Amino acid sequence: MEMDLDAIIAAAHRAKQACDYRLGNCSRVLHIGFFFDGVGRNIEQDAPEKRLSNIARLFRAYPVPEKNNSTESYQAHYISGLGTPFVETTSERLQVIMDKSLDSLLNDLKDKPGDMVKEAFQSSVEGASSKDILTEMKDTLLTPKGRLGMLKDSAVNTLKRVGVEATPWLRDSAFVAYNFVTGADTRLNSAKASFVRSFEEAVKNGEVPVRLISVSVFGFDMGGTLARQFIDMLLGELCDKTTSGKLTFRSVPVDVVFVGLFDCSRDTPESSDDGLDYAASAVSWLPGPVAKTVGTVGTLFGRKYLGHMSPLPGAVKKSLHLVAAHERRRWRCVYRTGRNCSGHQELLMPGCSEDIGGGLKPDEQKPSAELCRVALRKMYIEAMKAAVPFPDFSSLYNIDRQVWSYFEMNDSVDNQSVEQWVKSYQSAVSAPELSYRAMNQHLDGYFEWLGRQFYEYKSELRRLEGIRDGIMLSPSSMAGLVGMTPKARQARDEVTNDIVTLKKHWGWLSDVANAASLLLTRKLYNPPQMFMENIHQPACVRASYFIECGTAGFDGKPLPVMGYRAPTTLYAWFVHDVQRAEGISDGYFSVRWMEPR
């Protein structure tokens, strides 16, 4: 019933568009979609590794030119993320690459249990028993990411940047792209040329005249900022305005029907990790013509970022910005859209940035990587309702089962899908709209769960160490001058191995406790009040609670209660903590900055 209602809303918006632009039987609509992938994301690299982002999946769902008819034409353009090779590849070739990897993935899923609780992973993530908690975990994401930190903070001068942009192997290397923010101009100019080329091909290949260009744009993290830069280029450089204020391209009306953003950010992974730097540099909207900011890059207080800073233009009919509620990497500053009116939403969803935009695999920290599908499906539905040419899911299942598979969710816990767990979580937290207060509320719930894990870790560690010490000190364990009896030695070794394995998988929580102590003893000199109220003080509350949990667990006292209870299943099975992989610091307890202020 819900899908039927969505389809009705979508049909109503398409009818309104046809009415607004006076489209008749002798009219053709050119639908163009632009898909700007996230930093480090690239279909050709990600598909074989089964790491496709949500941008790639939406791109695959966009109608192909083979579905053109007398009244509608379609073109989709995929732009790979900064820090990856950029080659203008045809949509058809990218789709073949994606579908080949999907076939392999579907074969792998045939033998997968229907409910993940049946797997041996359960006790490991819940920290329950001394044996199950020691189950081996895949820790691909557990190795701290080495920071490059080898280049100066100053930007590359204009002459050098031009040279870098012209050299693909240098421009698209992660080292250069993350430090000098290269590759942006190349991608934006390519998107601009693709728009012109798509229009010219549509005019040339159809008998019915093109009477409307319907544009939709999607982006993930830095790709979201590139998407917004492209919109400014489209409106400021390519399009003209009629006397009535309507946009046209070569006298054909242009309608920007939808902009979809997954956790939009301006910064590269090599931006500074100092929250006070962001406090000083989180600027307001830049004055002057926005076209002048297109393609600019900068460094400030250790930041490496795209210099774009303007709200979504009024010409954008509808937008949806899905923001990661549990993302804490300070370099992933939230770049707001600046549109708070009807039809424009910025919503918090559980998870880190990759849980919103995609790109993770199962068993990287958590058993499932399907949390991102919830954001994917929400974005798809909202785009469809805004007149983006996506069929509703029921129709898609019948039209193209393979494309539908990119949106399928297979994992369940206690007979509930991740979508159902997210619904329960959102209902319990009740903080969907983007704000500092809401972000802190989401993070409070996460640290209540993490504090409970620390409590159980310290309690279990104390118990095992007590058993080991008891064996060592027991008179019955001794065999005179020869030392311990073989039976006592075996028992000691078994317990020692349990302690080693426990520390291997959960010992990182002690690093979190050390970071908490560092945060609580850190001296700040004249920090901005905005920083103290929205970021530092709530972080200190979480840090204090975390330390209390560990102390209580070790001392055998009751677990402290924080009072922000949410369904813990989501944290245990689905929400990733990528901040941990990049190094635990005193910023681990803090929400991110939002910009502009």
C-alpha positions as semicolon CSV with decimal commas, in nm:
position;residue;x (nm);y (nm);z (nm)
1;M;0,000;0,000;0,000
2;E;0,285;0,233;0,086
3;M;0,453;0,169;-0,247
4;D;0,124;0,233;-0,427
5;L;0,097;0,570;-0,252
6;D;0,455;0,656;-0,350
7;A;0,377;0,567;-0,711
8;I;0,067;0,787;-0,703
9;I;0,270;1,081;-0,568
10;A;0,532;1,025;-0,839
11;A;0,266;1,021;-1,111
12;A;0,116;1,341;-0,972
13;H;0,452;1,520;-0,984
14;R;0,514;1,404;-1,341
15;A;0,169;1,528;-1,440
16;K;0,235;1,863;-1,273
17;Q;0,566;1,893;-1,456
18;A;0,392;1,824;-1,788
19;C;0,130;2,085;-1,706
20;D;0,380;2,348;-1,589
21;Y;0,584;2,316;-1,907
22;R;0,286;2,260;-2,138
23;L;0,405;1,927;-2,269
24;G;0,177;1,773;-2,529
25;N;0,181;1,471;-2,759
26;C;0,440;1,636;-2,982
27;S;0,681;1,694;-2,694
28;R;0,976;1,494;-2,567
29;V;1,138;1,512;-2,223
30;L;1,512;1,457;-2,192
31;H;1,586;1,305;-1,850
32;I;1,950;1,349;-1,744
33;G;2,094;1,210;-1,422
34;F;2,437;1,293;-1,278
35;F;2,591;1,066;-1,015
36;F;2,897;1,196;-0,828
37;D;3,053;0,918;-0,624
38;G;3,224;0,956;-0,288
39;V;3,592;1,007;-0,214
40;G;3,785;0,691;-0,303
41;R;3,482;0,529;-0,469
42;N;3,490;0,405;-0,830
43;I;3,262;0,150;-0,998
44;E;3,541;-0,014;-1,196
45;Q;3,743;-0,071;-0,880
46;D;3,456;-0,132;-0,639
47;A;3,241;-0,375;-0,840
48;P;3,493;-0,664;-0,840
49;E;3,545;-0,607;-0,466
50;K;3,167;-0,593;-0,406
51;R;3,200;-0,246;-0,252
52;L;2,954;-0,054;-0,467
53;S;2,833;0,272;-0,318
54;N;2,473;0,386;-0,312
55;I;2,560;0,633;-0,587
56;A;2,664;0,343;-0,810
57;R;2,343;0,155;-0,732
58;L;2,123;0,455;-0,811
59;F;2,316;0,507;-1,133
60;R;2,246;0,146;-1,231
61;A;1,875;0,196;-1,170
62;Y;1,849;0,501;-1,395
63;P;1,681;0,415;-1,730
64;V;1,922;0,344;-2,015
65;P;1,900;0,506;-2,362
66;E;1,766;0,175;-2,499
67;K;1,442;0,261;-2,320
68;N;1,400;0,587;-2,513
69;N;1,063;0,637;-2,676
70;S;0,882;0,908;-2,868
71;T;0,808;1,111;-2,554
72;E;1,107;1,042;-2,326
73;S;1,485;1,011;-2,364
74;Y;1,733;0,910;-2,094
75;Q;2,099;0,973;-2,018
76;A;2,289;0,894;-1,699
77;H;2,643;1,009;-1,623
78;Y;2,862;0,858;-1,352
79;I;3,154;1,057;-1,209
80;S;3,404;0,857;-1,003
81;G;3,515;0,982;-0,662
82;L;3,819;1,199;-0,598
83;G;4,133;0,996;-0,538
84;T;4,040;0,732;-0,798
85;P;4,105;0,708;-1,174
86;F;3,869;0,923;-1,377
87;V;3,791;0,799;-1,725
88;E;3,482;0,897;-1,921
89;T;3,337;0,548;-1,946
90;T;3,010;0,470;-2,121
91;S;2,712;0,382;-1,906
92;E;2,676;0,051;-2,085
93;R;3,030;-0,059;-1,994
94;L;2,988;0,037;-1,629
95;Q;2,660;-0,153;-1,610
96;V;2,825;-0,468;-1,747
97;I;3,099;-0,441;-1,483
98;M;2,841;-0,398;-1,206
99;D;2,613;-0,679;-1,321
100;K;2,900;-0,926;-1,351
101;S;2,997;-0,865;-0,989
102;L;2,631;-0,883;-0,880
103;D;2,592;-1,231;-1,030
104;S;2,889;-1,347;-0,826
105;L;2,747;-1,191;-0,510
106;L;2,405;-1,351;-0,557
107;N;2,571;-1,691;-0,589
108;D;2,754;-1,629;-0,261
109;L;2,427;-1,542;-0,088
110;K;2,261;-1,873;-0,174
111;D;2,434;-2,050;0,113
112;K;2,392;-1,765;0,362
113;P;2,170;-1,829;0,668
114;G;1,839;-1,647;0,661
115;D;1,878;-1,510;1,014
116;M;2,222;-1,394;1,121
117;V;2,159;-1,477;1,488
118;K;2,214;-1,839;1,389
119;E;2,576;-1,760;1,316
120;A;2,849;-1,791;1,577
121;F;2,903;-1,417;1,566
122;Q;2,625;-1,336;1,812
123;S;2,810;-1,369;2,140
124;S;3,113;-1,195;1,994
125;V;2,927;-0,872;1,928
126;E;2,719;-0,893;2,246
127;G;3,020;-0,970;2,466
128;A;2,824;-1,242;2,648
129;S;3,015;-1,562;2,730
130;S;3,383;-1,629;2,782
131;K;3,398;-1,882;2,499
132;D;3,174;-1,727;2,235
133;I;3,323;-1,384;2,291
134;L;3,656;-1,525;2,180
135;T;3,527;-1,620;1,833
136;E;3,765;-1,502;1,564
137;M;3,654;-1,180;1,393
138;K;3,752;-1,044;1,059
139;D;3,923;-0,714;1,134
140;T;3,984;-0,557;0,796
141;L;3,889;-0,217;0,933
142;L;4,066;-0,253;1,266
143;T;4,410;-0,152;1,148
144;P;4,459;0,221;1,209
145;K;4,493;0,412;0,889
146;G;4,834;0,575;0,866
147;R;4,813;0,947;0,817
148;L;5,024;1,073;0,533
149;G;5,120;1,403;0,699
150;M;5,408;1,457;0,459
151;L;5,301;1,767;0,272
152;K;5,275;2,129;0,376
153;D;4,937;2,284;0,445
154;S;4,968;2,540;0,169
155;A;4,772;2,481;-0,150
156;V;4,935;2,396;-0,478
157;N;4,974;2,712;-0,682
158;T;4,755;2,757;-0,985
159;L;5,024;2,669;-1,237
160;K;5,104;2,340;-1,067
161;R;4,737;2,253;-1,028
162;V;4,677;2,293;-1,399
163;G;4,966;2,055;-1,463
164;V;4,830;1,804;-1,216
165;E;4,481;1,821;-1,369
166;A;4,626;1,738;-1,710
167;T;4,813;1,429;-1,584
168;P;4,559;1,157;-1,496
169;W;4,791;0,923;-1,305
170;L;4,903;1,209;-1,081
171;R;4,569;1,388;-1,059
172;D;4,378;1,078;-0,950
173;S;4,625;0,933;-0,700
174;A;4,480;0,929;-0,350
175;F;4,793;1,092;-0,208
176;V;4,776;1,393;-0,438
177;A;4,395;1,419;-0,449
178;Y;4,352;1,411;-0,071
179;N;4,629;1,662;0,000
180;F;4,587;1,901;-0,293
181;V;4,217;1,835;-0,371
182;T;4,297;1,771;-0,735
183;G;4,062;1,613;-0,987
184;A;3,767;1,840;-0,909
185;D;3,800;2,064;-1,215
186;T;3,837;1,767;-1,450
187;R;3,522;1,602;-1,320
188;L;3,316;1,921;-1,325
189;N;3,421;2,009;-1,679
190;S;3,340;1,655;-1,790
191;A;2,992;1,675;-1,636
192;K;2,936;2,008;-1,806
193;A;3,039;1,864;-2,144
194;S;2,820;1,557;-2,085
195;F;2,515;1,776;-2,033
196;V;2,571;1,954;-2,365
197;R;2,647;1,629;-2,546
198;S;2,337;1,456;-2,407
199;F;2,116;1,737;-2,531
200;E;2,273;1,740;-2,877
201;E;2,239;1,362;-2,913
202;A;1,876;1,372;-2,803
203;V;1,795;1,643;-3,055
204;K;1,974;1,458;-3,333
205;N;1,834;1,111;-3,265
206;G;1,466;1,186;-3,207
207;E;1,191;1,291;-3,444
208;V;0,979;1,450;-3,171
209;P;1,130;1,780;-3,052
210;V;1,278;1,807;-2,702
211;R;1,056;2,045;-2,504
212;L;1,201;1,994;-2,156
213;I;1,530;1,891;-1,993
214;S;1,460;1,727;-1,657
215;V;1,775;1,710;-1,443
216;S;1,850;1,514;-1,126
217;V;2,182;1,515;-0,941
218;F;2,316;1,281;-0,672
219;G;2,636;1,285;-0,465
220;F;2,813;1,115;-0,173
221;D;3,043;1,301;0,074
222;M;3,284;1,510;-0,141
223;G;3,090;1,394;-0,445
224;G;2,794;1,572;-0,289
225;T;2,990;1,897;-0,290
226;L;3,095;1,837;-0,652
227;A;2,728;1,776;-0,734
228;R;2,640;2,113;-0,583
229;Q;2,924;2,282;-0,769
230;F;2,797;2,128;-1,091
231;I;2,447;2,262;-1,029
232;D;2,594;2,610;-0,988
233;M;2,785;2,566;-1,315
234;L;2,475;2,439;-1,491
235;L;2,263;2,732;-1,377
236;G;2,530;3,001;-1,392
237;E;2,724;2,911;-1,706
238;L;2,516;2,685;-1,929
239;C;2,161;2,801;-1,874
240;D;1,989;3,126;-1,957
241;K;1,694;3,285;-1,780
242;T;1,380;3,399;-1,952
243;T;1,212;3,725;-1,861
244;S;0,980;3,524;-1,636
245;G;1,279;3,378;-1,452
246;K;1,260;3,025;-1,596
247;L;1,579;2,840;-1,688
248;T;1,649;2,741;-2,046
249;F;1,928;2,577;-2,243
250;R;1,928;2,668;-2,612
251;S;1,570;2,786;-2,568
252;V;1,458;2,456;-2,411
253;P;1,332;2,478;-2,049
254;V;1,547;2,314;-1,780
255;D;1,387;2,169;-1,467
256;V;1,616;2,059;-1,179
257;V;1,368;1,823;-1,019
258;F;1,579;1,662;-0,745
259;V;1,913;1,670;-0,565
260;G;2,001;1,368;-0,349
261;L;2,298;1,385;-0,112
262;F;2,448;1,116;0,109
263;D;2,641;1,273;0,400
264;C;2,772;1,571;0,204
265;S;3,118;1,700;0,304
266;R;3,380;1,935;0,159
267;D;3,694;1,786;0,318
268;T;3,941;1,518;0,210
269;P;4,070;1,245;0,447
270;E;4,389;1,449;0,491
271;S;4,216;1,744;0,655
272;S;4,324;1,835;1,006
273;D;4,178;1,637;1,295
274;D;4,175;1,936;1,529
275;G;3,819;2,034;1,617
276;L;3,923;2,387;1,709
277;D;4,056;2,435;1,356
278;Y;3,706;2,367;1,230
279;A;3,560;2,603;1,488
280;A;3,775;2,881;1,345
281;S;3,714;2,798;0,981
282;A;3,350;2,689;0,965
283;V;3,246;2,990;0,764
284;S;2,914;3,136;0,663
285;W;2,788;3,135;0,305
286;L;3,041;3,298;0,077
287;P;2,931;3,632;-0,068
288;G;2,933;3,719;-0,436
289;P;2,840;3,514;-0,743
290;V;2,847;3,146;-0,660
291;A;2,990;3,066;-1,003
292;K;3,320;3,212;-0,890
293;T;3,351;2,946;-0,620
294;V;3,308;2,659;-0,860
295;G;3,612;2,434;-0,880
296;T;3,812;2,627;-0,623
297;V;4,006;2,443;-0,355
298;G;4,177;2,557;-0,043
299;T;4,368;2,481;0,273
300;L;4,303;2,658;0,600
301;F;4,419;2,562;0,949
302;G;4,527;2,223;0,816
303;R;4,208;2,165;0,618
304;K;4,212;2,031;0,263
305;Y;3,874;2,103;0,115
306;L;3,665;2,208;-0,184
307;G;3,613;2,584;-0,173
308;H;3,244;2,574;-0,261
309;M;3,017;2,739;-0,003
310;S;2,669;2,832;-0,118
311;P;2,319;2,698;-0,051
312;L;2,130;2,489;-0,301
313;P;1,983;2,730;-0,558
314;G;1,616;2,812;-0,551
315;A;1,581;2,649;-0,893
316;V;1,618;2,306;-0,728
317;K;1,262;2,182;-0,680
318;K;1,326;1,914;-0,415
319;S;1,624;1,781;-0,223
320;L;1,707;1,516;0,034
321;H;2,028;1,514;0,238
322;L;2,076;1,197;0,445
323;V;2,332;1,257;0,721
324;A;2,520;0,991;0,919
325;A;2,414;1,028;1,282
326;H;2,708;0,830;1,423
327;E;2,986;0,964;1,199
328;R;3,257;1,123;1,414
329;R;3,560;1,169;1,189
330;R;3,619;1,541;1,224
331;W;3,744;1,582;0,870
332;R;3,398;1,477;0,748
333;C;3,238;1,807;0,846
334;V;2,867;1,813;0,755
335;Y;2,805;2,050;0,464
336;R;2,445;2,163;0,495
337;T;2,225;2,248;0,198
338;G;2,089;2,577;0,332
339;R;1,736;2,488;0,220
340;N;1,484;2,441;0,500
341;C;1,163;2,510;0,312
342;S;0,899;2,266;0,194
343;G;1,034;1,991;-0,029
344;H;1,386;2,008;0,114
345;Q;1,493;1,776;0,395
346;E;1,811;1,708;0,591
347;L;1,761;1,393;0,795
348;L;1,980;1,199;1,037
349;M;2,003;0,824;0,988
350;P;2,191;0,574;1,207
351;G;2,544;0,476;1,113
352;C;2,874;0,616;0,997
353;S;2,916;0,785;0,660
354;E;2,966;0,453;0,477
355;D;2,650;0,319;0,642
356;I;2,467;0,598;0,459
357;G;2,656;0,612;0,129
358;G;2,774;0,251;0,102
359;G;3,107;0,090;0,022
360;L;3,156;-0,156;0,311
361;K;3,148;-0,537;0,301
362;P;2,997;-0,789;0,544
363;D;3,215;-0,887;0,842
364;E;3,410;-0,561;0,840
365;Q;3,365;-0,483;1,210
366;K;3,000;-0,587;1,193
367;P;2,837;-0,896;1,041
368;S;2,615;-0,703;0,800
369;A;2,683;-0,422;0,553
370;E;2,317;-0,371;0,464
371;L;2,247;-0,066;0,679
372;C;2,333;0,151;0,378
373;R;2,046;-0,011;0,184
374;V;1,797;0,163;0,411
375;A;1,933;0,503;0,308
376;L;1,954;0,384;-0,053
377;R;1,590;0,283;-0,068
378;K;1,476;0,602;0,102
379;M;1,670;0,813;-0,148
380;Y;1,531;0,611;-0,439
381;I;1,171;0,655;-0,325
382;E;1,205;1,029;-0,260
383;A;1,372;1,078;-0,598
384;M;1,098;0,878;-0,770
385;K;0,828;1,087;-0,602
386;A;1,004;1,404;-0,724
387;A;0,971;1,294;-1,092
388;V;1,311;1,126;-1,133
389;P;1,236;0,844;-1,384
390;F;1,266;0,555;-1,137
391;P;0,982;0,299;-1,133
392;D;0,838;0,203;-0,794
393;F;0,997;-0,105;-0,637
394;S;0,706;-0,333;-0,718
395;S;0,726;-0,241;-1,085
396;L;1,106;-0,258;-1,083
397;Y;1,089;-0,615;-0,952
398;N;0,879;-0,714;-1,252
399;I;1,059;-0,499;-1,508
400;D;1,422;-0,575;-1,423
401;R;1,492;-0,829;-1,149
402;Q;1,866;-0,775;-1,178
403;V;1,848;-0,400;-1,112
404;W;1,603;-0,466;-0,828
405;S;1,867;-0,692;-0,669
406;Y;2,091;-0,390;-0,607
407;F;1,831;-0,270;-0,355
408;E;1,751;-0,608;-0,199
409;M;1,803;-0,671;0,173
410;N;1,877;-1,028;0,283
411;D;2,014;-1,000;0,637
412;S;1,787;-1,034;0,938
413;V;1,833;-1,053;1,314
414;D;1,561;-1,206;1,530
415;N;1,346;-1,229;1,218
416;Q;1,362;-0,855;1,153
417;S;1,534;-0,690;0,858
418;V;1,772;-0,399;0,901
419;E;1,496;-0,172;0,768
420;Q;1,269;-0,283;1,051
421;W;1,546;-0,233;1,308
422;V;1,609;0,119;1,177
423;K;1,239;0,197;1,204
424;S;1,239;0,082;1,567
425;Y;1,556;0,279;1,636
426;Q;1,425;0,601;1,482
427;S;1,104;0,569;1,680
428;A;1,297;0,524;2,007
429;V;1,546;0,807;1,949
430;S;1,295;1,044;1,788
431;A;1,557;1,288;1,657
432;P;1,540;1,275;1,276
433;E;1,607;1,638;1,179
434;L;1,966;1,758;1,151
435;S;2,088;1,967;1,446
436;Y;2,365;1,953;1,706
437;R;2,114;1,852;1,969
438;A;1,989;1,563;1,757
439;M;2,341;1,444;1,666
440;N;2,438;1,444;2,033
441;Q;2,124;1,249;2,118
442;H;2,212;0,979;1,863
443;L;2,569;0,958;1,990
444;D;2,456;0,936;2,353
445;G;2,266;0,619;2,267
446;Y;2,567;0,468;2,093
447;F;2,796;0,533;2,390
448;E;2,543;0,386;2,629
449;W;2,575;0,064;2,427
450;L;2,953;0,093;2,395
451;G;2,983;0,164;2,768
452;R;2,795;-0,159;2,833
453;Q;3,046;-0,346;2,615
454;F;3,331;-0,191;2,814
455;Y;3,160;-0,288;3,139
456;E;3,130;-0,650;3,026
457;Y;3,485;-0,653;2,889
458;K;3,635;-0,531;3,217
459;S;3,414;-0,768;3,416
460;E;3,513;-1,067;3,203
461;L;3,879;-0,967;3,212
462;R;3,869;-0,941;3,592
463;R;3,703;-1,285;3,613
464;L;3,959;-1,453;3,387
465;E;4,251;-1,289;3,563
466;G;4,106;-1,407;3,895
467;I;4,089;-1,764;3,768
468;R;4,446;-1,747;3,640
469;D;4,577;-1,602;3,966
470;G;4,384;-1,863;4,164
471;I;4,547;-2,143;3,967
472;M;4,890;-1,990;4,018
473;L;4,845;-1,953;4,395
474;S;4,657;-2,274;4,469
475;P;4,860;-2,526;4,675
476;S;4,700;-2,811;4,479
477;S;4,857;-2,674;4,161
478;M;5,208;-2,723;4,288
479;A;5,409;-3,043;4,241
480;G;5,689;-2,990;4,484
481;L;6,026;-2,894;4,342
482;V;5,919;-2,953;3,980
483;G;5,678;-2,657;3,990
484;M;5,319;-2,672;3,865
485;T;5,138;-2,994;3,794
486;P;5,070;-3,068;3,424
487;K;4,695;-3,029;3,485
488;A;4,739;-2,690;3,653
489;R;4,976;-2,573;3,381
490;Q;4,724;-2,671;3,112
491;A;4,443;-2,489;3,294
492;R;4,661;-2,179;3,336
493;D;4,755;-2,179;2,967
494;E;4,391;-2,212;2,859
495;V;4,285;-1,917;3,071
496;T;4,586;-1,713;2,955
497;N;4,491;-1,781;2,592
498;D;4,136;-1,667;2,668
499;I;4,271;-1,342;2,815
500;V;4,493;-1,283;2,511
501;T;4,206;-1,341;2,269
502;L;3,968;-1,127;2,472
503;K;4,215;-0,840;2,464
504;K;4,276;-0,893;2,093
505;H;3,912;-0,833;2,003
506;W;3,795;-0,598;2,277
507;G;4,114;-0,449;2,415
508;W;4,067;-0,146;2,193
509;L;3,802;-0,034;2,441
510;S;4,088;0,045;2,679
511;D;4,223;0,279;2,411
512;V;3,883;0,448;2,412
513;A;3,908;0,485;2,790
514;N;4,253;0,643;2,753
515;A;4,109;0,885;2,496
516;A;3,830;0,967;2,741
517;S;4,084;1,051;3,011
518;L;4,275;1,268;2,765
519;L;3,959;1,456;2,671
520;L;3,864;1,520;3,033
521;T;4,209;1,653;3,124
522;R;4,265;1,855;2,806
523;K;4,316;2,227;2,861
524;L;4,136;2,459;2,620
525;Y;4,225;2,825;2,586
526;N;3,943;3,061;2,488
527;P;3,750;2,809;2,275
528;P;3,441;2,938;2,091
529;Q;3,125;2,909;2,298
530;M;2,960;2,731;2,006
531;F;3,228;2,462;2,024
532;M;3,191;2,421;2,400
533;E;2,812;2,394;2,402
534;N;2,757;2,179;2,096
535;I;3,065;1,958;2,084
536;H;3,303;1,965;2,381
537;Q;3,069;1,954;2,680
538;P;2,844;1,672;2,547
539;A;3,160;1,477;2,455
540;C;3,289;1,512;2,813
541;V;2,963;1,370;2,950
542;R;3,000;1,065;2,726
543;A;3,368;1,024;2,817
544;S;3,291;1,034;3,190
545;Y;3,016;0,777;3,149
546;F;3,242;0,544;2,953
547;I;3,512;0,552;3,223
548;E;3,248;0,489;3,491
549;C;3,130;0,180;3,303
550;G;3,479;0,030;3,291
551;T;3,545;0,103;3,657
552;A;3,212;-0,050;3,761
553;G;3,276;-0,362;3,553
554;F;3,619;-0,416;3,705
555;D;3,496;-0,353;4,060
556;G;3,192;-0,579;4,024
557;K;2,945;-0,295;4,072
558;P;2,613;-0,241;3,885
559;L;2,624;-0,096;3,534
560;P;2,571;0,284;3,534
561;V;2,258;0,392;3,348
562;M;2,275;0,677;3,098
563;G;1,906;0,689;3,009
564;Y;1,920;0,707;2,627
565;R;1,806;0,356;2,546
566;A;1,766;0,256;2,182
567;P;1,751;-0,091;2,023
568;T;2,104;-0,224;2,079
569;T;2,072;-0,479;1,798
570;L;2,137;-0,205;1,545
571;Y;2,466;-0,110;1,714
572;A;2,578;-0,470;1,755
573;W;2,506;-0,591;1,405
574;F;2,482;-0,302;1,162
575;V;2,631;0,034;1,274
576;H;3,001;0,060;1,181
577;D;3,265;0,260;1,367
578;V;3,512;0,364;1,098
579;Q;3,654;0,634;1,326
580;R;3,812;0,348;1,519
581;A;3,999;0,236;1,209
582;E;4,149;0,581;1,155
583;G;4,278;0,608;1,511
584;I;4,111;0,668;1,847
585;S;4,172;1,015;1,987
586;D;3,997;1,251;2,227
587;G;3,772;1,345;1,936
588;Y;3,621;0,996;1,946
589;F;3,342;1,118;2,174
590;S;3,248;1,427;1,973
591;V;2,988;1,497;1,708
592;R;3,105;1,666;1,390
593;W;3,097;2,030;1,296
594;M;2,828;2,148;1,062
595;E;2,895;2,421;0,810
596;P;2,809;2,693;0,750
597;R;2,756;2,805;1,107
